[in-house]
Amino acid sequence: MTLSSAAPASVQAATVTPRRAIIEYRYKIVRGYLYRRLYDASHDRWLGPWERA
């Protein structure tokens, strides 16, 4: 008996598909100046500080 034939069919057919994070800039205007900040939408968190654009 080989190792591949001993595993259940459901385990052999399983595949892993990695997903890319959704990272985008968010913008705001403060006192007439435009600011931007990186946001990771797939994990709902900020990735850096606000910077003037």
NUDO-453475 format. One record per atom (N, C-alpha, C): x, z, y. Coordinates in steps of 0.2 Angstrom, whole numbers, plus 2048, in hexadecimal, padded with zeros to 3 digits. Layout:
# NUDO-453475
XZY
...
# end
This chain:
# NUDO-453475
8048007FA
800800800
805800806
8037FC80B
8077FB811
803800816
80780181C
805805821
7FF802825
7FF7FC826
7FA7F882A
7F37F8826
7F37F881F
7ED7F881C
7EA7FF81B
7EE80481C
7EC80B81B
7E880D821
7E980A827
7E580C82D
7DE80982D
7DA80D830
7D380A830
7D2804835
7CD800834
7CD7FA837
7CC7FB83F
7C8801841
7C7802848
7CD80484B
7D2807848
7D880884B
7DC80284C
7DC7FE848
7E07F7848
7DE7F384E
7D77F384F
7D47EE854
7D57F185B
7D67F785C
7D67FA862
7DC7F8866
7DB7F686D
7E07F4871
7E07F8878
7E57F887B
7E67FC881
7E77F7887
7E27F788C
7E37F3891
7E47F7898
7EA7F789A
7EC7FB8A0
7E87F88A6
7E67FC8AB
7E37FA8B1
7E77FB8B7
7E77F78BB
7EB7F78C2
7E77FC8C7
7EA8008CA
7E78048CF
7E48008D5
7DF8028D8
7DC7FE8DE
7DF8018E4
7E37FE8E7
7E78018ED
7E57FD8F3
7E38008F8
7E17FC8FE
7E2800904
7E27FC90A
7E3800911
7DC802913
7DC808916
7D680A91A
7D880A921
7D3808926
7D580892D
7D080D931
7D380F937
7CF81293B
7D2811942
7CE812947
7D081194E
7CF818952
7D581A955
7D5821958
7D881F95F
7D4821964
7D682096B
7D881996D
7D581496A
7D780D96B
7DD80A966
7E080F962
7E580C95E
7E380C957
7E5806953
7E380594C
7E8808948
7E580C943
7E981093E
7E780D937
7EC80D932
7EB80C92C
7EE811927
7EB811921
7EE81691C
7EC813915
7F1814910
7F081190A
7EB816906
7E7813902
7E28178FE
7E18148F7
7E28198F2
7E18178EB
7DA8188E9
7D68128E9
7CF8138E8
7CD8148E1
7D28138DC
7D08148D5
7D181C8D3
7D58208D7
7D68278D6
7D382B8DC
7D08288E1
7CD82B8E7
7D28308EA
7D882D8ED
7DD8318F0
7E182D8F5
7E48308FA
7E882D8FF
7EF82D8FC
7F38278FE
7F98268FC
7FF827901
7FD828907
80282990D
7FF82B913
80382C918
80082E91F
7FD828923
7F982A928
7F682592C
7FC822930
7FC81C931
801818935
7FE81393A
801812940
7FE80E945
7FF807942
7FA803942
7FB7FC940
7FC7F7946
# end
